[in-house]
Amino acid sequence: MSDSILSQDEIDNLLNGGPSSSQNSAPATPASPEDNIKPYDPNTQRRVVRERLYSLEIINERFARQFRIGLFNILRRSPDVTAGNIKIQPYHEFARNLPVMTSLNLINMNPLRGTALFVFSPNLVFTSVDNLFGGDGRFPTKADGREFTPTEQRIIQRMLSMAREAYDYAWTSIFKIKTEFVRSELQVKFTNITSSPNDIVVTTPFQVDIGSHSGELQICIPFSIIEPIRELLTNPPLENSQHENNQWRSSLATQMRDTELELVVKFAEISTRLSKIMKLKPDDVIPLDKPEQLGGFVNDVPVMTGKYGSANNQYAIQVDALQNSTLLGLKKE
């Protein structure tokens, strides 16, 4: 009988229509820090490159100027070429953002080992073709994913040849290279310039504005190619620094030559006592030894030696030699 008697809690639950959803639902467990931890896969971790490639930035700026001149010679229109920021990223990220049916040109950078990519966007190709045949850009060709025509491919080869010459010239002061054309592709899956999609590449976009239309040229270099000359690319070129030092030294030497100085020639030095000096009177005679060499001083710094005599009824000093090496250096500037 006692087993059939309900407890007070059970009676309250029946009167309230059964247990509430809040009572039945399990309390939410707070998120632990371990839930945010992602598994580590060594095959997909990108390599960290912290150095700034100063010299490569200079190379890109030089290439942009030369490429603009080359495009003007081909199209007879003045384009605007702007070098973008250098990006260091895995190759699969670079390939993922490329449009369909892009002109992919594989280039060797001798004597460096490896293959780089010169990528011409469809808009750059179509705009160049339109301008080369007298168009003004009012009827732009849409990039609908088709293959390039033989005419467009020939113009791509002309621009590529000019771009290679400009790139060789841009590298001249840093490290002499000779680019070599390998082949062209339309799909990025056939390029294979890296051994793995996760390999790091260094990419630079160049924005090309021709009239009211624009396109893009991208240069993609696997990091393994430039790693042997990494020190040359991370440090500013010494050639420019040396040139600036020479200019500064020459300017400083020119200004120092016009500096007014007081040249003091010491004819004699006598060792005496204070008591004798206190006894000196007018008309006293102090005997001096005749020196064979006299020294010239500027602020007590010896600068010359010479002999005394007379010239044009004046006492004079005949200079035998300069003593300060700094003066000799300024004389050569």
C-alpha positions in Angstrom: 0.0 0.0 0.0 2.8 2.3 0.8 4.4 1.6 -2.6 1.3 3.1 -4.4 1.5 6.4 -2.5 3.0 9.2 -4.6 5.5 11.5 -3.1 4.8 15.2 -2.9 7.3 16.0 -5.7 5.5 13.5 -8.0 2.1 15.1 -7.1 3.4 18.6 -7.9 4.7 17.3 -11.3 1.4 15.9 -12.2 -0.5 19.0 -11.2 1.9 21.2 -13.3 1.4 19.1 -16.4 4.6 16.9 -16.1 8.2 17.9 -15.8 9.2 21.1 -17.5 11.5 21.0 -20.5 14.0 23.0 -18.5 14.1 20.3 -15.9 14.5 17.5 -18.4 17.0 19.1 -20.6 20.6 18.6 -19.5 22.4 21.6 -18.4 24.6 23.1 -21.1 28.3 22.3 -20.5 30.6 25.3 -20.9 32.9 25.1 -23.9 36.3 24.0 -22.8 39.5 25.5 -24.3 40.3 22.1 -25.9 37.2 22.5 -28.2 39.0 25.3 -30.0 42.2 23.3 -30.6 42.6 22.3 -34.2 44.6 19.2 -35.2 48.1 19.8 -36.4 49.0 18.4 -39.8 52.6 18.9 -40.8 51.8 18.5 -44.4 49.6 21.6 -44.6 51.4 24.0 -42.3 52.8 26.9 -44.2 56.4 28.0 -43.9 56.9 31.2 -42.0 59.0 33.8 -43.9 59.4 36.8 -41.7 62.0 38.8 -43.6 61.0 41.7 -45.8 62.4 41.3 -49.3 63.7 44.8 -49.8 65.7 44.1 -52.9 62.8 42.3 -54.5 60.6 45.4 -54.0 63.2 47.4 -55.8 63.3 44.8 -58.6 59.5 45.0 -59.0 59.5 48.8 -59.2 62.2 48.7 -61.9 60.3 46.0 -63.8 57.1 48.1 -63.7 58.9 51.1 -65.3 60.5 48.9 -68.0 57.3 47.0 -68.7 55.4 50.3 -69.1 58.0 51.4 -71.7 57.7 48.1 -73.5 54.0 48.2 -73.6 54.1 51.7 -75.1 56.4 50.5 -77.8 53.9 47.7 -78.7 50.6 49.4 -78.3 51.6 53.0 -79.0 49.5 54.1 -76.1 50.8 55.2 -72.7 49.8 52.6 -70.1 50.1 52.9 -66.3 51.8 50.0 -64.6 51.7 49.8 -60.8 53.6 47.2 -58.7 51.5 45.7 -55.9 52.6 44.4 -52.6 54.6 41.2 -52.4 52.6 38.2 -51.1 54.1 35.1 -49.5 51.6 32.3 -49.6 51.1 28.6 -50.3 50.9 27.8 -54.0 47.4 26.4 -53.8 46.1 29.7 -52.4 47.6 31.6 -55.4 46.2 29.1 -57.9 42.8 29.1 -56.4 42.3 32.8 -57.1 43.3 32.7 -60.8 40.5 33.1 -63.3 39.6 30.3 -65.8 41.6 30.2 -69.0 44.5 32.4 -67.9 47.7 32.7 -69.9 50.2 30.8 -67.7 53.8 31.0 -68.9 56.5 28.9 -67.3 59.8 30.7 -67.2 63.2 29.4 -66.0 65.4 31.9 -64.1 68.9 30.8 -65.0 71.2 30.3 -63.2 68.7 29.8 -60.3 67.1 26.4 -60.2 63.4 26.2 -60.7 60.5 27.5 -62.7 58.5 30.7 -62.2 55.2 31.8 -63.7 54.3 34.9 -65.7 50.5 35.1 -65.6 48.6 37.4 -68.0 45.0 37.9 -67.0 42.3 37.6 -69.8 41.4 41.3 -69.4 45.0 42.3 -70.0 45.2 40.2 -73.2 41.8 41.3 -74.6 42.5 45.0 -73.8 45.9 44.8 -75.5 44.5 43.1 -78.6 41.7 45.7 -78.8 44.2 48.6 -78.6 46.7 47.0 -81.0 44.1 46.8 -83.7 42.9 50.4 -83.3 40.1 49.9 -80.7 39.3 52.5 -78.1 37.8 50.1 -75.5 34.2 50.9 -76.2 33.5 47.3 -77.0 35.5 45.2 -74.6 35.8 41.5 -75.1 34.3 39.5 -72.2 36.4 36.8 -70.6 33.9 33.9 -71.0 36.4 31.1 -70.3 37.2 30.4 -74.0 40.7 29.5 -75.2 42.9 32.3 -76.7 42.8 32.6 -80.5 46.1 32.3 -82.5 46.2 36.1 -82.9 45.8 36.6 -79.1 48.5 34.0 -78.5 50.9 35.8 -80.8 50.3 39.0 -78.9 50.8 37.2 -75.6 54.2 36.0 -76.8 55.2 39.5 -77.8 54.3 40.9 -74.4 56.0 37.9 -72.7 59.2 38.4 -74.6 59.2 42.1 -73.7 58.4 41.3 -70.1 61.3 38.8 -69.9 63.7 41.5 -71.1 62.4 44.0 -68.6 62.6 41.5 -65.8 66.2 40.6 -66.7 67.1 44.2 -66.7 65.4 44.8 -63.3 67.5 42.1 -61.7 70.8 43.4 -63.1 72.1 45.3 -60.1 71.0 42.6 -57.6 71.8 39.3 -59.2 72.2 38.7 -62.9 69.6 36.3 -64.3 68.6 35.2 -67.8 65.0 34.1 -68.2 64.1 31.3 -70.5 60.7 30.5 -71.9 59.6 26.9 -71.2 55.9 26.6 -72.3 52.5 28.1 -72.0 49.4 26.6 -70.3 45.8 27.7 -69.9 44.9 25.7 -66.7 46.9 26.0 -63.5 46.7 22.2 -62.8 49.2 21.7 -65.6 51.9 24.1 -64.4 53.5 22.1 -61.5 56.1 24.7 -60.6 56.2 23.3 -57.0 56.6 19.8 -55.7 53.6 20.3 -53.4 50.5 22.6 -53.4 51.5 23.7 -49.9 55.0 25.0 -51.0 55.5 28.7 -50.4 55.6 31.0 -53.4 56.4 34.7 -53.7 53.9 36.5 -55.9 53.7 40.1 -57.1 50.7 41.6 -58.9 51.2 44.4 -61.5 48.1 46.5 -62.3 48.1 47.6 -65.9 45.7 50.4 -66.8 45.2 51.1 -70.6 42.8 53.9 -71.1 39.6 53.1 -69.2 40.3 49.4 -69.0 42.7 47.5 -66.8 44.3 44.0 -66.5 46.8 42.3 -64.4 50.2 40.6 -64.8 51.3 38.4 -61.9 54.8 37.0 -61.3 54.9 33.9 -59.1 58.2 32.6 -57.9 58.6 29.5 -55.7 60.5 30.4 -52.6 62.9 27.6 -53.2 64.2 29.4 -56.2 65.2 32.6 -54.4 66.3 30.9 -51.2 69.9 30.6 -52.2 70.1 34.4 -52.7 67.9 35.2 -49.7 70.5 37.4 -48.1 70.7 39.6 -51.3 66.9 40.1 -51.3 66.4 40.8 -47.6 69.1 43.4 -47.4 69.0 46.7 -49.3 71.4 46.9 -52.2 74.9 47.9 -51.1 75.5 49.6 -54.5 73.0 52.3 -53.7 74.3 52.8 -50.2 77.9 53.1 -51.5 76.7 55.6 -54.1 75.0 57.7 -51.5 78.0 57.6 -49.2 80.3 58.8 -52.0 77.9 61.6 -52.8 77.7 62.6 -49.1 81.5 62.5 -48.8 82.1 64.5 -51.9 79.6 67.2 -50.7 81.2 67.3 -47.3 84.7 67.6 -48.7 83.5 70.5 -50.9 82.0 72.4 -48.0 85.0 71.8 -45.7 87.4 73.3 -48.3 85.6 76.6 -47.8 85.9 76.5 -44.0 87.9 79.4 -42.5 90.7 78.2 -40.2 93.5 79.9 -38.2 96.9 78.4 -39.1 99.5 78.9 -36.4 103.2 78.4 -37.1 105.4 78.0 -34.0 108.9 79.4 -34.5 110.3 78.4 -31.2 109.4 76.9 -27.8 111.4 77.8 -24.7 111.4 76.0 -21.3 111.8 78.5 -18.5 110.7 79.2 -15.0 108.0 81.5 -13.7 110.6 83.4 -11.6 112.5 84.4 -14.8 109.3 85.5 -16.5 108.5 87.7 -13.6 111.9 89.4 -13.9 111.5 90.3 -17.6 111.7 94.0 -18.4 111.3 95.9 -21.7 114.3 95.7 -24.0 115.3 92.3 -22.6 116.6 89.9 -25.2 115.6 86.3 -25.2 118.0 84.1 -27.3 116.4 81.6 -29.6 117.8 78.6 -31.4 117.3 78.6 -35.2 115.0 75.6 -36.0 115.4 73.6 -39.2 111.8 72.7 -39.5 108.7 74.6 -38.5 105.3 73.1 -37.7 101.9 74.4 -38.7 98.9 73.8 -36.4 95.2 74.2 -36.5 93.6 74.1 -33.1 96.8 72.5 -31.8 96.5 69.7 -34.4 99.7 69.4 -36.6 98.8 69.8 -40.2 102.1 70.6 -42.0 105.9 71.1 -41.7 108.0 73.6 -43.6 111.0 76.0 -43.6 110.8 79.7 -43.0 112.3 82.4 -45.2 111.1 85.4 -47.1 109.2 86.0 -50.3 108.2 89.4 -51.8 109.7 91.2 -48.9 107.6 89.2 -46.4 108.3 86.4 -44.0 107.1 83.2 -45.5 106.9 79.4 -44.9 107.8 76.9 -47.6 105.6 73.8 -47.1 107.5 70.6 -47.1 104.8 68.1 -46.3 101.3 67.7 -44.9 101.1 65.6 -41.8 97.4 64.9 -41.4 96.0 62.0 -43.4 92.5 63.5 -43.3 93.7 66.5 -45.3 95.3 64.2 -47.8 91.9 62.4 -48.2 90.1 65.7 -48.7 92.7 66.7 -51.3 91.8 63.6 -53.4 88.0 64.2 -53.3 
